[in-house]
Amino acid sequence: MTAAYTPVEAAPYEATSLTPEEVFARAAAHGDDHTIKFTDTALDVGGPLALAAAVRSVELNAPVFR
């Protein structure tokens, strides 16, 4: 299943200036259970890469927040 949905190239890593609280607020506003759970787990892991992954998960499933 993963191969069927995996892009040819990975999205570039983009650091975020958002705080973990802001990222979680966006996930919560989105309302999708999977987005919220992924974001919560990424924030538990911590670090800039996990935070960037959480931001990306919200962006992939919601209108762009700017």
N, C-alpha and C positions, 0 to 999 in steps of 0.2 A: 504494500500500500504506500509506503513512504516514497518509493521510486516513482510512483504514478503522479505524485504531487510535488516532488522536489524540483525546484527550478534548476536550469543548467548551471547558473552561477548563484552563489549565495549573495544576499543583500550586503552591502558594505556596512561595517560597524560604524555607528555614529554615536558619539558621546552625547549626553543630554545635560542640559543645565537645570532640568526639573528636579525637585526634591522627591524622595520616595513618597511622601505624603501627597504631592501633586499627581504623581503617576497613579497611585492607588485611587485618588479621587476621580481621575479620568476613567479608570477601569470600572469603578462603581457606577459612574454616570452612564457608561456604556450599557451596563446591565446584563451582559451575557455571562452566564455562570462560568464558562470555561475561561473567558478572558479574566474574570475576577480571580479565579483559582490560580491561573498561571501567574498573574501579577503578584498575588500574595506569596506564592512560592518563590518567585524571583526575588522579591524583597526580603524574604527570609534568608535566602542564599547570600544576598548582599553583593556589593562591589559594582563598579561601573559597567561591566559587561552584562551582568544580570539586570541592572536597571535599564540599560539600553534594550535588552530583549523584552522587558516588560512594556516599554514604550512602543516598540515595534508591534507587539501583539495587539495593543489597543488600536494602533494605526491601521493594522490589517483588517480589523473588524468594525471600524467605526469611521465616521467622517473625520477628516483631518482637523486637529486642534492646533491653532496657531495663536 
